[in-house]
Amino acid sequence: MDELDTAILAELQRDGRQTNRELAERIGIAPSTCLERVRSLRAAGVIEGFHAEVNLEAVGRPVQALINVRLHPKIREAVEGFRDHVAALPETLAVFVVSGGDDFIIQVGVRDAGHLRDFVLDHVARHRNIADVRTSLVYDHIRKTSVEVLPPQAPSRPRTGRKR
């Protein structure tokens, strides 16, 4: 990743629908160079796809919540089975498999508090490997729509003992 790749990523995240010619013009490079770089970024897995950002309130899902889940037993089949189960539900926006006290954090978008209650009772708490469920209502959700590329980390120097 160089400065040109970083500029392409920033511009595509700002507007993923722009044409290659528009993208090249904004960055100040030839369209053929731009196309080659975008194809290279896709082939390397840096760009995974182009998506429409949907306003949850506009599609009737204005209430968001985070559901923390702890499983028992913590075996691969239980973790993978529950992960796949909740990921397939239409209310689920994101599934995080985490370490610490909980095993999962599930982000959902629902119509209202009743829909949230039904979701938790019918699709989460009822699952056979659930040990604990805690639900937090989201008041505000600020989501970054772009990811800034961090500069490469300088190699760390070996630590040596203190001089005496």
C-alpha positions in Angstrom: 0.0 0.0 0.0 1.4 3.3 -1.0 0.1 6.9 -1.0 -1.7 6.4 -4.3 -3.5 3.2 -3.0 -4.4 5.1 0.2 -5.9 8.0 -1.9 -7.9 5.6 -4.0 -9.3 3.9 -1.0 -10.3 7.2 0.7 -12.0 8.4 -2.5 -13.8 5.2 -3.1 -15.1 5.1 0.5 -16.3 8.7 0.0 -18.2 7.7 -3.1 -18.1 4.1 -4.3 -20.4 4.9 -7.2 -18.1 7.2 -9.1 -16.8 6.1 -12.5 -13.2 5.1 -12.9 -12.7 8.3 -15.0 -14.0 10.4 -12.2 -11.9 8.6 -9.6 -8.8 9.0 -11.7 -9.5 12.7 -12.3 -10.0 13.4 -8.5 -6.8 11.7 -7.7 -4.8 13.1 -10.6 -3.8 10.0 -12.4 -4.5 8.3 -15.8 -7.7 6.3 -15.9 -5.7 3.2 -17.0 -3.5 3.5 -13.9 -6.5 4.0 -11.7 -8.3 0.9 -13.0 -5.1 -1.2 -12.7 -4.7 0.0 -9.0 -8.4 -0.7 -8.1 -8.2 -4.1 -9.7 -5.0 -4.8 -7.7 -6.6 -3.7 -4.5 -9.6 -6.0 -5.1 -7.4 -8.9 -6.0 -5.3 -8.4 -2.8 -8.5 -8.5 -0.8 -8.1 -4.8 0.4 -11.4 -3.9 -1.3 -14.0 -6.5 -0.5 -17.0 -5.0 -2.3 -19.1 -2.0 -2.8 -22.3 -1.5 -0.7 -25.2 0.8 -0.3 -25.6 2.3 3.2 -29.2 1.8 4.3 -30.9 4.1 6.8 -32.5 1.7 9.3 -35.2 4.1 10.4 -36.3 4.6 6.8 -36.8 0.8 6.4 -38.8 0.4 9.6 -36.0 -0.7 12.0 -35.2 2.4 14.1 -34.4 0.6 17.4 -30.9 -0.8 17.7 -29.6 -3.0 20.6 -26.5 -4.8 21.6 -27.1 -8.3 23.0 -24.3 -9.8 25.0 -24.4 -13.6 25.1 -22.4 -16.2 27.1 -22.6 -19.9 26.1 -22.2 -23.1 27.9 -20.4 -25.3 27.1 -17.8 -23.2 25.2 -17.0 -25.8 22.6 -16.4 -25.2 18.9 -19.8 -26.7 17.8 -21.7 -24.6 20.2 -19.9 -21.4 19.3 -20.1 -22.0 15.5 -23.7 -23.2 15.7 -24.9 -20.1 17.6 -22.9 -17.8 15.5 -24.4 -19.2 12.3 -27.9 -19.2 13.8 -28.0 -15.5 14.8 -26.1 -14.3 11.7 -28.9 -15.7 9.5 -31.7 -13.8 11.3 -33.0 -10.7 9.4 -32.8 -8.5 12.6 -29.1 -9.2 13.0 -26.8 -6.4 11.8 -23.5 -7.7 13.1 -22.1 -10.6 15.1 -18.9 -10.3 17.1 -17.3 -13.4 18.6 -15.4 -11.9 21.5 -13.1 -12.9 24.4 -13.7 -12.0 28.0 -16.8 -12.5 30.0 -19.1 -12.8 27.0 -18.8 -15.0 23.9 -20.8 -12.8 21.6 -22.0 -9.3 21.0 -24.9 -9.2 18.6 -26.0 -5.9 17.0 -29.7 -5.9 16.0 -32.1 -3.4 14.3 -35.8 -3.9 15.1 -39.1 -2.1 14.8 -39.7 -1.4 18.5 -39.1 -2.6 22.1 -41.7 -5.4 21.7 -39.9 -6.7 18.6 -36.6 -6.6 20.5 -38.1 -8.5 23.4 -39.5 -11.1 21.1 -36.2 -11.4 19.2 -34.3 -12.0 22.4 -36.8 -14.5 23.9 -37.6 -16.4 20.7 -34.2 -16.4 18.9 -31.5 -15.9 21.4 -32.4 -17.0 25.0 -34.2 -20.1 23.7 -31.0 -21.5 22.0 -29.9 -24.7 23.7 -26.3 -23.5 24.7 -27.2 -20.1 26.3 -25.8 -19.5 29.8 -26.6 -15.7 30.0 -28.1 -12.9 27.9 -27.9 -9.2 28.5 -29.5 -6.6 26.3 -28.5 -2.9 26.0 -30.6 -0.4 24.0 -28.5 1.8 21.7 -29.4 5.5 22.1 -27.0 6.8 19.5 -25.0 5.0 16.9 -22.1 6.8 15.2 -20.5 4.6 12.6 -17.5 5.5 10.5 -18.2 5.0 6.9 -14.6 5.0 5.9 -11.5 3.3 7.2 -8.3 5.4 7.3 -5.2 3.5 6.3 -2.6 3.7 9.1 1.0 4.3 8.2 3.3 1.3 8.5 4.6 0.7 12.0 8.2 1.3 12.5 10.1 -1.8 13.5 10.5 -2.0 17.3 13.9 -1.9 18.8 14.9 -4.8 20.9 14.6 -4.0 24.6 17.8 -4.3 26.6 18.4 -4.3 30.3 19.0 -1.1 32.1 22.6 0.2 32.2 24.0 0.5 35.7 
